[in-house]
Amino acid sequence: MTTTPETLGTPVRLVVADDERMVRTALRVILDAEPDLAVVGEAATGAEAVSVVRALRPDVVLMDVRMPEIDGIRATEQILATLPAPPRIVVVTTFENDAYVYEALRAGAAGFLLKRAAADDLVRAVRLVARSDSLLFPAAVRSLAAEYGRGRAAAPPVWAARLTEREAAVLRLMAKGLTNAEIAAALGFGAATAKTHVAAVLAKTGARDRTQAVILAYETGYIQPR
């Protein structure tokens, strides 16, 4: 069983990266009010975000897309490329339908949040990402893929032929945002089996997580976003 802050009974450790102090303060106030969440660091630039994350090794990073020095996309790439057990990164953005958001997801971000999101939605999203058990806002990811992901792949994916029929069904349900338990119920097997199939999908697609697997499926045309 993969350990998470929840299974260990310790708070999810967070870093907030945004060039606006008021935004960082607001996020910290909301998140620190929850007993299972703890903001352990802040950053005002992309470069500072990389440095703070390397030093503090948080579980989740809330990353602004547009920041000085290097943007959130490059910061995400650097964090994921240089840490052996990188945190989950959630892009925080002003606009939902934004090419920058899609590029951040392609770079390895696990999902995105709007800055105008309600406090309850913010907390719920952080908990979901920390569990790594579902896709954050699957309809929005599908919409982004439809607009910015079409035509990215020149040929059918090699990994498509490696998926079993059941794994293919699991990938389609992952794209709909179903949890392991929901996938298990939909396909008629146990949650442990669902988790095994999800792991197999990630391994065969070469994806870091669910979000990356779904992005790959959309970009290659294996799943149609519309």
C-alpha positions, 0 to 999 in steps of 0.5 A: 500500500502506498503511504500518503499523509492521510494514511500516516495520520500527518497533515498534508504539507503544502507550498504556495507559490504566487507572485502576489502576497495577498493571494499567498496570504489568502491561500495560507489562511484557508488551508492552515485552518484545516487540521489535516493541511499545513502550509510549510512554505511560500514562494514569490517567483518560479525560481524561488518555488523550485528552491523552496520545494527542494528544501522543504519537500512538501506533498502538494504545491499550489503553483501560479502559472505566471510568475517572474524569473521562470513561470509556473510551467518551467518551475513544474518541469524543474521540480518534477525532473530533479526530485526523486519523489516530487510533490503533486503540483496544482496550477492556480490560475485566473483563467480556466481556458488557458493554453498556459494551463494546458502546457502546465498539465503536459509538463506534469501538473496534477490539475489546476484550480481557479483563483476565484474558487470557493474555500471549500472547493480549494480544500477539497481539491488539495485533499483529492490531489494528495490522495492521487485517487482521481482526476481533478475537474475532468470536464475542464481537462477534457475541454482543454485537451479539445482546444489545445491538444488536438493534432499533437501526436503524429501517429497512434500511440505504441502503448495502445496495443499493450493495454488489455481490454480491461485496462482500456476500460479503466483508462476511459473511466479515469478520464471521466474522473472516477476514483478507484472505488468507482472504477471497481463498482463500474467494472465489477471487481474489487478496489484493490484490482482497480488500483492494480489496473490503474498502476498498469495503465500508468506503467504502459503509457509511461505516465507519471499519474492519472492526469498525464495518462488522460492527457496522453490518451486525448492527445493521441486520439485514443480517447476523443475529448468531445 
